[in-house]
Amino acid sequence: MKLAIMQPTFLPWPAYFGLIDYVDEFIFLDNVQFDKRSWQQRNYIISNDKKNLLTVPVLTKNKLNQSINEVRIDKSSKYINKHLTSIKMSYSKTDFYKKNIDEFSDIYNKNYNLLIDLNYNLIQFFLKKMNIKTKLLYASDLNINEKKESLINTICMNRKCSEYISPEGSKVYLNKLGKDKMNYQTKFYNFEYSNYTQKSIKFIKGASIVDVFFNLGDESYPYVAKNFIVKT
């Protein structure tokens, strides 16, 4: 069984969906400490020939050690209208905007209290559109209380995976475990980011799945699958 474990990201980049598609089970690492400088609350769209950062405002005052699944959205900022306006300005002339924007906007307009609920439902939207049906779990439901690299290892052991698929940046902490502590194989992936049709003058890589989806529509899944590469 192939397994991947990642934090629930806001409007993830395409590789995130390639990873979910590649594995048999995908676990949202929701019970680790929230980092407001990370992709848990922000990501890029492309507008006016450059990357534009969308950020979900969250409540962090006196909440230094809160877990990802505890983070509350700061709804006083009216971020919903700001985000949807930015997305409209960026993608209203793309081929797949009109067909999908109402359903996409409905997710935002549910006006969530918790960041993880917004992130999860946006992820589910794109998984549905790409017909990716991988089993999804929350780490918090596994009742495992380890820390850092030990947490990942214990989850892998708990789920009895044969392969753990991870970004290359995770090599450092996985190496700390030592092969003798793992009864599964670790593999690492990268994402090629081949050019696709954008409204920009020149191709800009590094944006979220939003850019791929509104530009490619039904071809989003073939693009993601083609560019997701696992190193053996």
URRA-V783745 format. One record per backbone hydrogen bond with DSSP energy under -1.0 kcal/mol. NH is the residue of the N-H (numbers start at 1). CO is the residue of the C=O. If there is no record, write none. Layout:
NH:CO  NH:CO
This chain:
3:163  4:25  6:27  10:39  16:13  18:14  19:15  20:16  21:17  22:18  23:19  24:2  25:2  26:135  27:4  28:137  29:6  30:28  34:66  38:35  43:54  45:52  47:50  50:47  52:45  54:43  56:41  59:72  63:60  66:63  68:32  69:30  70:67  71:68  73:113  74:57  75:73  77:74  82:78  83:79  84:80  85:81  86:82  87:83  88:84  89:85  90:86  91:87  92:88  94:91  96:214  101:97  104:100  105:101  106:102  108:104  109:105  110:107  111:108  115:71  118:114  119:115  120:116  121:117  122:118  123:119  124:120  125:121  126:122  127:123  128:124  129:125  130:126  131:128  132:127  135:24  137:26  139:28  141:138  142:139  150:147  152:148  153:149  154:150  155:151  156:152  157:153  158:154  159:155  161:156  162:1  163:1  164:185  165:3  166:187  170:167  171:168  174:170  175:171  177:174  181:178  182:179  185:162  187:164  189:166  190:229  192:227  208:44  209:12  211:208  213:209  214:210  215:211  216:212  217:213  219:216  220:217  223:219  224:220  225:221  226:222  227:223  228:224  229:190  231:188
